[in-house]
Amino acid sequence: MVEQPVKIVPSYIWNGTYSTWDAACEAAKSMCTGGGDGGARWLKRITEQLLGYRTEFKQYGVAFSPRPTNLPLVCAMTTPGSIVDFGGSSGWCWDYLQNSLPESNITSYRVVETVEVVNYMTKSGLHSAPVEFICQDNLVNTCDLLYCNSILQYFGSNAPLISIIERTNPQYILLEDLVAMGEEDFFTVQTHYDSGIPYRFLGLSKLLSDLLILGYVELVKWPYLSPVLGVIKPFQMDNFPQNKQLRYSLSILLQKSKV
């Protein structure tokens, strides 16, 4: 008997395209087949990321951050005194920043997260001043630099970002792992273990236009280098129409216009 070759079916990160955020949310609900323990699993994951990084740095004196970030380099050039990290999970970026830029002038580092993450991290004792975990609705003080790494795609519009900018009035904005292309937003579902998460590919032109209205101009834009199993390669998106296929996510640095 001749064995037939095994056909390898690609495993796609994103499935389906939807005209609205609400439609993507409904599709994501239909994909949930697990026991609904995502919150606890997420808290465990971000804790392990932080502790794993600390252990490796303590042992070797150098360690890769849990996610790629250009924040230390940007801080070296812009010398901020206060930073807001929107969607900063466990606050791992503060550790990486300290280890990479020990002579910084940063006196305030606020991590904006969900109520669940804020309560968990505040009680954990894993951070001390100047790190503070805070919910978006409680964010009132200004900052020098607003940092976002892989967060904006989990909101249905740019409104949460705009709200933070209006309340913090940063001099600089650094957006990383920004999945943005074309003119307008479009929506899909991201597969995650045994569930689906509604996901937004941002319209790059629309985002930059919204930020320009607030007075922010793009200084520099470059590909966000995020290795998967040690390999940097374009996104696997051939299950999407050609005009909706993004090759890489982006890092963009913007500055408040002096005009």
ZAVO-835699 format. One record per residue (C-alpha): x, z, y. Coordinates in Angstrom, 1 decimal, decimal comma. Each point is the difference from the previous one (the first is absolute). Layout:
@xx->X&zz->Z&yy->Y $
...
END
This chain:
@xx->0,0&zz->0,0&yy->0,0 $
@xx->1,4&zz->-1,1&yy->3,4 $
@xx->-0,2&zz->2,7&yy->2,6 $
@xx->-1,5&zz->-1,0&yy->3,2 $
@xx->1,9&zz->0,8&yy->3,2 $
@xx->-1,4&zz->3,0&yy->1,9 $
@xx->-1,5&zz->-1,0&yy->3,3 $
@xx->1,1&zz->2,3&yy->2,7 $
@xx->-2,8&zz->0,7&yy->2,5 $
@xx->1,3&zz->1,1&yy->3,4 $
@xx->-1,0&zz->3,4&yy->1,2 $
@xx->-1,2&zz->-0,4&yy->3,6 $
@xx->0,2&zz->2,8&yy->2,5 $
@xx->-2,9&zz->-1,3&yy->2,0 $
@xx->-3,2&zz->-1,6&yy->-1,4 $
@xx->-2,7&zz->-1,9&yy->1,8 $
@xx->-0,5&zz->-0,8&yy->3,7 $
@xx->-2,9&zz->1,3&yy->2,0 $
@xx->-1,4&zz->-0,9&yy->3,4 $
@xx->-0,6&zz->3,7&yy->1,0 $
@xx->1,5&zz->3,4&yy->-0,5 $
@xx->-3,3&zz->1,3&yy->-1,3 $
@xx->-0,1&zz->-2,7&yy->-2,7 $
@xx->3,6&zz->0,9&yy->-1,1 $
@xx->-1,0&zz->3,7&yy->-0,1 $
@xx->-3,0&zz->-0,8&yy->-2,3 $
@xx->2,2&zz->-2,1&yy->-2,3 $
@xx->2,6&zz->2,8&yy->-0,2 $
@xx->-2,7&zz->2,5&yy->-1,1 $
@xx->-0,9&zz->-2,3&yy->-2,9 $
@xx->3,6&zz->0,1&yy->-1,2 $
@xx->0,2&zz->3,8&yy->-0,3 $
@xx->0,0&zz->0,9&yy->-3,7 $
@xx->2,2&zz->3,1&yy->0,1 $
@xx->-0,9&zz->3,7&yy->0,2 $
@xx->0,1&zz->0,2&yy->3,7 $
@xx->3,2&zz->2,1&yy->0,2 $
@xx->1,7&zz->-2,3&yy->2,5 $
@xx->0,4&zz->2,7&yy->2,7 $
@xx->1,9&zz->2,4&yy->-2,3 $
@xx->2,0&zz->-2,8&yy->-1,4 $
@xx->1,0&zz->-1,2&yy->3,5 $
@xx->1,0&zz->3,5&yy->1,1 $
@xx->2,2&zz->0,4&yy->-3,1 $
@xx->1,6&zz->-3,4&yy->0,6 $
@xx->0,9&zz->0,6&yy->3,6 $
@xx->1,4&zz->3,4&yy->-0,8 $
@xx->2,2&zz->-1,4&yy->-2,7 $
@xx->1,2&zz->-2,7&yy->2,3 $
@xx->1,1&zz->2,6&yy->2,6 $
@xx->1,6&zz->2,4&yy->-2,5 $
@xx->1,7&zz->-2,9&yy->-1,9 $
@xx->1,6&zz->-1,2&yy->3,2 $
@xx->1,2&zz->3,5&yy->0,9 $
@xx->1,4&zz->0,6&yy->-3,4 $
@xx->1,9&zz->-3,3&yy->0,0 $
@xx->1,4&zz->0,5&yy->3,5 $
@xx->1,1&zz->3,6&yy->-0,8 $
@xx->1,8&zz->-1,2&yy->-3,1 $
@xx->1,6&zz->-3,1&yy->1,3 $
@xx->0,0&zz->0,3&yy->3,8 $
@xx->-1,8&zz->-3,3&yy->0,3 $
@xx->-3,3&zz->-1,3&yy->-1,2 $
@xx->-2,4&zz->-2,9&yy->0,5 $
@xx->-3,2&zz->1,0&yy->1,7 $
@xx->-3,3&zz->-0,2&yy->-2,0 $
@xx->-0,9&zz->-3,0&yy->2,0 $
@xx->2,2&zz->-2,4&yy->2,0 $
@xx->0,0&zz->0,9&yy->3,7 $
@xx->1,9&zz->-1,1&yy->3,1 $
@xx->-1,1&zz->3,2&yy->1,9 $
@xx->3,5&zz->1,5&yy->0,3 $
@xx->1,5&zz->-3,2&yy->1,5 $
@xx->-2,9&zz->-0,3&yy->2,5 $
@xx->0,4&zz->3,7&yy->0,9 $
@xx->3,7&zz->-0,4&yy->0,6 $
@xx->-0,8&zz->-2,8&yy->2,5 $
@xx->-3,0&zz->1,6&yy->1,7 $
@xx->0,9&zz->3,7&yy->-0,2 $
@xx->-3,6&zz->1,4&yy->-0,2 $
@xx->-0,7&zz->3,7&yy->0,5 $
@xx->-3,4&zz->-0,1&yy->-1,8 $
@xx->-1,3&zz->-2,2&yy->-2,8 $
@xx->-3,4&zz->-0,4&yy->-1,5 $
@xx->0,1&zz->-1,3&yy->-3,6 $
@xx->-3,4&zz->-1,5&yy->-0,8 $
@xx->-0,7&zz->0,2&yy->-3,7 $
@xx->3,3&zz->1,7&yy->-0,8 $
@xx->-1,2&zz->1,6&yy->-3,3 $
@xx->2,4&zz->2,8&yy->-0,9 $
@xx->2,1&zz->-0,4&yy->3,1 $
@xx->2,9&zz->-1,4&yy->-2,0 $
@xx->1,1&zz->-2,1&yy->3,0 $
@xx->0,9&zz->3,1&yy->1,9 $
@xx->2,5&zz->0,9&yy->-2,7 $
@xx->1,5&zz->-3,5&yy->-0,1 $
@xx->0,2&zz->0,0&yy->3,8 $
@xx->1,8&zz->3,3&yy->0,1 $
@xx->2,5&zz->-1,0&yy->-2,6 $
@xx->0,6&zz->-3,4&yy->1,6 $
@xx->0,0&zz->1,1&yy->3,7 $
@xx->1,2&zz->3,6&yy->0,2 $
@xx->0,6&zz->0,0&yy->3,7 $
@xx->-3,5&zz->-1,0&yy->1,1 $
@xx->-1,9&zz->1,6&yy->2,9 $
@xx->-3,3&zz->0,1&yy->-1,9 $
@xx->-2,0&zz->3,2&yy->0,7 $
@xx->-3,4&zz->-1,1&yy->-1,3 $
@xx->-0,8&zz->-1,9&yy->-3,2 $
@xx->-3,8&zz->-0,2&yy->-0,7 $
@xx->-1,2&zz->-1,5&yy->-3,2 $
@xx->-3,6&zz->-1,3&yy->0,3 $
@xx->-1,8&zz->0,2&yy->-3,3 $
@xx->-3,3&zz->0,6&yy->-1,7 $
@xx->-1,5&zz->3,5&yy->0,0 $
@xx->0,9&zz->0,4&yy->-3,7 $
@xx->3,7&zz->-0,9&yy->0,5 $
@xx->0,2&zz->2,1&yy->3,2 $
@xx->-1,4&zz->3,1&yy->-1,7 $
@xx->2,2&zz->-0,5&yy->-3,1 $
@xx->3,3&zz->-0,7&yy->1,8 $
@xx->-0,6&zz->2,8&yy->2,6 $
@xx->-0,5&zz->2,5&yy->-2,8 $
@xx->2,9&zz->-1,3&yy->-2,1 $
@xx->2,7&zz->1,3&yy->2,3 $
@xx->2,1&zz->-3,2&yy->-0,7 $
@xx->0,6&zz->-0,5&yy->3,7 $
@xx->0,7&zz->2,1&yy->3,0 $
@xx->0,2&zz->-0,7&yy->3,8 $
@xx->0,1&zz->-2,4&yy->1,6 $
@xx->-2,1&zz->-1,7&yy->-2,8 $
@xx->-3,7&zz->0,5&yy->0,4 $
@xx->-2,8&zz->-1,5&yy->-2,1 $
@xx->-3,1&zz->-0,8&yy->2,0 $
@xx->-3,3&zz->-2,0&yy->-0,4 $
@xx->-0,6&zz->-3,0&yy->2,2 $
@xx->-2,9&zz->1,6&yy->1,9 $
@xx->2,2&zz->2,9&yy->1,0 $
@xx->2,8&zz->-2,2&yy->1,4 $
@xx->0,1&zz->0,5&yy->3,8 $
@xx->3,6&zz->0,3&yy->1,3 $
@xx->2,1&zz->-3,0&yy->1,0 $
@xx->3,0&zz->-1,2&yy->-1,9 $
@xx->3,1&zz->-2,3&yy->0,5 $
@xx->-0,3&zz->-2,0&yy->-3,2 $
@xx->-2,9&zz->-0,8&yy->-2,3 $
@xx->1,0&zz->-0,9&yy->-3,5 $
@xx->-2,3&zz->-1,6&yy->-2,7 $
@xx->1,3&zz->-0,9&yy->-3,4 $
@xx->-2,5&zz->-1,6&yy->-2,4 $
@xx->-3,2&zz->1,5&yy->1,4 $
@xx->-1,9&zz->-2,4&yy->2,2 $
@xx->-1,2&zz->-2,1&yy->-3,0 $
@xx->-2,1&zz->2,9&yy->-1,2 $
@xx->-2,3&zz->-0,1&yy->3,1 $
@xx->-2,7&zz->-2,5&yy->0,6 $
@xx->1,2&zz->-0,8&yy->3,6 $
@xx->2,7&zz->0,7&yy->2,5 $
@xx->-2,2&zz->2,7&yy->1,6 $
@xx->1,8&zz->3,1&yy->-1,5 $
@xx->3,4&zz->-1,3&yy->1,2 $
@xx->-1,4&zz->-0,8&yy->3,4 $
@xx->-1,5&zz->3,5&yy->0,2 $
@xx->3,3&zz->1,6&yy->-0,8 $
@xx->1,8&zz->-2,1&yy->2,5 $
@xx->-2,4&zz->0,8&yy->2,8 $
@xx->0,4&zz->3,7&yy->-0,6 $
@xx->3,8&zz->0,2&yy->-0,5 $
@xx->1,1&zz->-2,8&yy->2,4 $
@xx->3,3&zz->-0,7&yy->-1,9 $
@xx->2,9&zz->-1,8&yy->1,7 $
@xx->0,7&zz->-1,8&yy->-3,3 $
@xx->-2,0&zz->-0,9&yy->-3,1 $
@xx->1,7&zz->-0,9&yy->-3,3 $
@xx->-2,3&zz->-1,6&yy->-2,6 $
@xx->1,5&zz->-0,4&yy->-3,5 $
@xx->-1,3&zz->-1,5&yy->-3,3 $
@xx->-2,5&zz->-1,8&yy->2,3 $
@xx->-2,0&zz->-2,4&yy->-2,1 $
@xx->-1,0&zz->-2,4&yy->2,8 $
@xx->-0,3&zz->-3,7&yy->0,4 $
@xx->-2,1&zz->-2,6&yy->1,8 $
@xx->-2,8&zz->0,5&yy->2,5 $
@xx->-2,6&zz->2,3&yy->-1,5 $
@xx->-0,3&zz->2,8&yy->-2,5 $
@xx->-1,1&zz->-0,6&yy->-3,6 $
@xx->-0,8&zz->2,4&yy->-2,7 $
@xx->0,7&zz->0,5&yy->-3,7 $
@xx->0,3&zz->2,8&yy->-2,6 $
@xx->3,3&zz->1,5&yy->-1,1 $
@xx->0,2&zz->1,0&yy->-3,6 $
@xx->1,2&zz->3,6&yy->-0,5 $
@xx->0,3&zz->1,5&yy->-3,5 $
@xx->-3,7&zz->0,0&yy->-1,2 $
@xx->-1,6&zz->-0,6&yy->3,4 $
@xx->-0,1&zz->-2,3&yy->2,9 $
@xx->0,7&zz->0,7&yy->3,7 $
@xx->-1,4&zz->-2,1&yy->2,9 $
@xx->2,8&zz->-1,7&yy->1,7 $
@xx->0,4&zz->-2,0&yy->3,3 $
@xx->2,4&zz->-2,8&yy->0,7 $
@xx->0,4&zz->0,3&yy->3,8 $
@xx->-0,3&zz->-3,0&yy->2,3 $
@xx->3,4&zz->0,0&yy->1,7 $
@xx->-1,2&zz->-1,8&yy->3,1 $
@xx->-2,9&zz->2,4&yy->0,4 $
@xx->2,1&zz->3,1&yy->-0,5 $
@xx->2,6&zz->-1,1&yy->2,6 $
@xx->-2,8&zz->-1,0&yy->2,4 $
@xx->-1,6&zz->3,5&yy->-0,4 $
@xx->3,3&zz->1,7&yy->0,6 $
@xx->0,8&zz->-2,3&yy->3,0 $
@xx->-3,2&zz->1,1&yy->1,6 $
@xx->1,3&zz->3,6&yy->-0,3 $
@xx->3,2&zz->-1,1&yy->1,7 $
@xx->2,3&zz->-0,4&yy->-3,0 $
@xx->2,3&zz->-3,0&yy->-0,5 $
@xx->1,8&zz->-1,1&yy->-3,1 $
@xx->3,8&zz->0,6&yy->0,2 $
@xx->1,0&zz->-1,2&yy->-3,5 $
@xx->-1,6&zz->-0,9&yy->-3,3 $
@xx->1,7&zz->-0,3&yy->-3,4 $
@xx->-0,9&zz->0,0&yy->-3,7 $
@xx->-0,6&zz->3,4&yy->-1,6 $
@xx->2,3&zz->0,2&yy->-3,0 $
@xx->-1,7&zz->1,9&yy->-2,7 $
@xx->1,6&zz->-0,4&yy->-3,5 $
@xx->-2,2&zz->0,1&yy->-3,1 $
@xx->2,0&zz->1,3&yy->-3,0 $
@xx->3,1&zz->-0,8&yy->2,0 $
@xx->-1,0&zz->-3,6&yy->0,9 $
@xx->-1,1&zz->-1,4&yy->3,3 $
@xx->-2,3&zz->-2,9&yy->-0,4 $
@xx->-3,1&zz->-1,5&yy->1,6 $
@xx->-3,4&zz->1,5&yy->-0,6 $
@xx->-1,8&zz->-1,3&yy->-3,1 $
@xx->-3,1&zz->-1,4&yy->1,6 $
@xx->-0,7&zz->-3,4&yy->-1,7 $
@xx->-3,4&zz->1,3&yy->-0,9 $
@xx->-0,9&zz->-0,3&yy->3,7 $
@xx->-0,7&zz->-3,1&yy->2,0 $
@xx->3,1&zz->-1,6&yy->1,4 $
@xx->-0,8&zz->0,9&yy->3,6 $
@xx->-0,3&zz->3,7&yy->-1,0 $
@xx->3,3&zz->0,3&yy->-1,8 $
@xx->2,5&zz->2,3&yy->1,7 $
@xx->3,6&zz->-0,3&yy->-1,0 $
@xx->1,4&zz->3,3&yy->1,3 $
@xx->-1,3&zz->2,9&yy->2,0 $
@xx->1,5&zz->0,7&yy->3,5 $
@xx->1,7&zz->2,6&yy->2,1 $
@xx->-0,8&zz->-0,3&yy->3,7 $
@xx->1,3&zz->2,0&yy->2,9 $
@xx->-2,0&zz->0,0&yy->3,3 $
@xx->0,7&zz->1,6&yy->3,3 $
@xx->-2,3&zz->1,1&yy->2,8 $
@xx->0,2&zz->-2,5&yy->2,8 $
@xx->1,5&zz->1,3&yy->3,3 $
@xx->-2,4&zz->-2,2&yy->2,0 $
END
